[in-house]
Amino acid sequence: MNLFVGERISIATFKAQTTRHRIMGILNDEECQIVFSDTPGVLKPNYKLQQSMRNFSESALVDADVLVYVTDPIEKTDKNEDFIEKVAKMEVPVLVLINKIDLIDEKKLIELVDIWHKRLPKAEIVPVAALAKFNVEPVLKRIKELLPESPPFFEKDQLTDKPARFFVSEIIREKILLYYDKEIPYSVEVGVEAFKEDDKHIHINAVIYVERESQKGIIIGHQGKALKKVMTEARKSLEKFFGKSIFIETFVKVDKDWRNSDKELNLFGYNPE
């Protein structure tokens, strides 16, 4: 989605389950307005947070005018069988993008295309390499061709439906995903308790929630060095994102089992009304 919109709207890392919310990115050009909806990767839920993520993914099956399903050579083609069955029954156009094709040879690519043709006979299968921007423009052109005519839903200068606080939370969480190993990033959520902005500066109070005291210690690190490094990187990215000087104060709190709490998931925006 970031490539299509031309702005860094959705965080991206090499780790699975990076995206947790459904995020809209809005592309405006002279011809049209396209509203992209980036959803979490499809997974089988093991706890309530993952169920909410699955719900975000399935919501795209309800209101999409064009469905773009992104896979890659690493993902098993029989993964998410029940979800793929729902995609196969959709009446709207479906594009299957096989990403990271630079990692495989031509023979393997032909095999993958054939497999996806059999799984989704009505879909268009398109090999791409997003990092190299290979075949990205043709995909965007095809999406424009497939979309129905409609009045614009958003103002011409709007890039997303999410508020500023959301991106503060996501950028901090991105740095945690990149810096910490194992289960730590998946046990973390970030809340923004204060966001005060003037013409040149933004003052932020953020809270990093973890599930156990031991995780709190890992996040902070010896003499606070780990947290300081992460927040330095987050501040740099936030200043680039907002184009202003960022002053950020961060706390780490234990919130036991927040991933299975309806109350907490509502608070963090995972169960929207």
Buried (B, 14 or more C-beta within 10 A) or exposed (E): BBBBBEBBBBBBBEEEBBBBBBBBBBBBEEEEBBBBBBBBBBBEEEEBBBBBBBBBBEBBBEEBEBBBBBBBBEBEBEEBEEBBEEBEEBEBBBBBBBBBBEEBEEEEBEEBBEBBBEBBEEBBBBBBBBEEEBBBEEBBEBBBEBBEEEEEEBEEEBBBBBEBBBBBBBBBBBBBBBBBEEEBBBBBBBBBEEBEEEEEEBBBBBBBBBBBEEBBEBBBBEEEEBBEEBBEBBBEBBEEBBEBEBEBEBEBEEBEEBBBBEEBBEBBBBBEE
